[in-house]
Amino acid sequence: MQNLTEHFAHVLLFACPQCERPLASACASSKQNLEEADAHFFNPHCHCGWTGAVAGMEAVKHWVQPWRGFTAEVGAAGPGDGTCDGRAH
């Protein structure tokens, strides 16, 4: 049986709070709406040495791209699993 669930890549652009360089993060979701990824926490790393947790809602820009081939189970998102589905942390 073919999996008919659509998947999306959520790409978020943050500004480093220390040096203002752009930092990109992404996660996969079965949902196209922005709310799931906005509630998700990301842990970007900057070339200046800064690292820390940022909420998706802090992104300077957030866009969604249809994504083929993602087959991870949808459920509660875990740290570092690359998904943004599930409950907010």
C-alpha positions, -999 to 999 in steps of 0.1 A, spaced: 0 0 0 14 34 -10 18 61 17 -4 90 6 5 113 34 20 145 22 51 158 39 66 193 41 100 208 50 97 238 72 127 261 68 133 288 94 158 317 92 170 331 125 194 360 134 223 351 157 216 371 189 254 376 193 266 387 158 234 389 137 246 363 111 218 344 95 212 309 109 190 284 91 172 254 106 147 230 91 123 203 102 99 179 85 62 177 92 31 161 78 14 195 83 18 225 60 6 251 85 32 272 103 20 267 139 37 234 145 71 246 136 66 279 152 60 261 185 91 239 180 125 247 196 156 246 174 193 246 185 213 265 158 250 270 160 268 301 147 303 306 134 309 332 161 306 304 187 270 312 199 247 282 203 213 281 220 177 272 219 153 294 199 116 290 193 103 288 158 82 319 164 115 339 168 124 332 132 130 362 109 115 342 80 96 308 78 86 291 46 73 257 37 83 234 9 66 202 -2 90 173 6 90 139 -9 106 108 6 103 116 43 91 85 61 97 91 98 68 82 121 46 112 131 42 117 168 57 136 196 88 155 183 120 146 201 152 167 203 173 164 172 150 140 154 144 165 125 106 166 129 84 195 140 52 174 145 40 167 179 35 187 211 54 219 217 84 216 241 
